[in-house]
């Protein structure tokens, strides 16, 4: 089983960062640095002796690194400067630091990861590569913008493109040019009361420019963000996952996994079961659902769901993939609805046939793409000396790698942070305010009024008489015959006392409504998940550790 890792949580404090390991070691030598992690992972990888077709795993890794570096440099150079070393052998031998995320408007804590890719790579003299996970789905093209004051606020849902059917980012074009082009201006107008000069103002025109060249919504966002990183001095490469999985060496690993579909299915579910047990998770859908087993009713035997997606260019909605290995030398893949393909992929067939079969899918306008867990497995197993992420997917990947290869998986780095909207200059004291605490105090008082109203009432003959009556019943031993009456009598006295406390109760309820609104407003205004482009450039640079000097 994988070595247990420290449980990491995103920091709560505004401006705080989590970077594990640090770029350089601490003065006392602990904790370890990124160089120590690279060295450890290289030792682990040198022991990879699993056979993938006619290659040892370490041989496939060497070939994959050459392909990935070459294609990533070519892709990056298509829209920004990208240096390619003349000594290719030395380039391949240097460490590769890799991370990845969906091509969406993510928050600054995610963007910090891209900056650390660059910092880590510089420290170890290697290459930083960010995977653009364009195989994930684009469900909507809207973003929430906070509008209002600490007393009352709400999220204004603002579209940056027109509505479209759900599909993978790699398929998603810009469908409404006017909405897309005007987003920067419309978002800036809404943000102005809180953030007068967001970096969005000068960045979104670059997104519009890139969309004219790449014709894809997600790639336009990713390429424009990467171009901005270049202006900030970052020397990273980028590569869409849709391009990564087309590389012949990656297809070899994909073919090997698909040839063992039932084993992959069982290992995937076993890893999920172990993860839920380890973290005491009850829900069967967390962190991801188990893979299913289906029977087509045609006598072909069971169909095992495998962790891939499939779709056609004509119908680009992602669908689950089920595999059938009942026919010798053949792999059947189906979405159990309209798509069904027959591939010469089996443990006994050659890797060249695996590659040819997967390449022909593209020729027939079919896309077979790995899900998140397999994408992370490919990155960590075949390419990266260190993968920078650290979510539940990586813990699951550790387990899956061990179950499928018998190899101890390389360790990963964890980078995240928290940057909240800069609203303190508009609403001084908002960060220090605690409407939630005040509201909790009122709720405690209301509860105390219900069960102990006498504590909150002035003395008077009528109240003293009720209090004495309650005291006598409380002191009465609850025998079998008296227990029910005792309970009713105490409740009756409390109800009578509450009548006297009605003005105080009304006052507390009157305060609770505005406090609840303030609690919701504060939570919304200081949330950590607003897109990085909503922030001023100087604050982003400080948070991303890019301030000169």
Secondary structure, 3 states (H helix, E strand, C coil): CCCCCCCCCCCCCCCCEEEECECCCCCCCCCCEHHHHHHHHHHHHHCCCCEECCEEHHHHHHHHHHHHHHHHHHHHHCCCCCCCCCCHHHHHHCCEEEEEECCCCCEHHHHHHHHHHHHHHHHHCCEEEEEECCCCEECCCEEEEEEECCCCEEEEEEECCCCCCCEEHHHCCCCCHHHHHHHHHHHHHHHCCCCCCCCHHHHHHHHHHHHHHHCCHHHHHHHHHHHHHHHCCCCCEEEEHHHHCCCHHHHHHHHHHHHCHHHHHHHHHHHHHHHHHHHCCCCCCCCCCCCCEEECCCCCCEEEEEEEEEEECCCCCCEEEEEECCCCCCEEEECCCCCEEEECCCCCCCHHHHHHHHHHHHHCCEEEEECHHHHHHHHHHHHCCEEEECCHHHHHHHHHHHHHHCCCCCCEEEEEECCCCCCCCCCCCCCCCCHHHHHHHHHHHHHHHHHCHHHHCCCCHHHHHHHHHHHHHHHCCCCCCCHHHHHHHHHHHHHHHHHHCHHHHHHHHHHHHHHHHHHHHHHHHCCCCCEHHHCCHHHHHHHCCCCCC
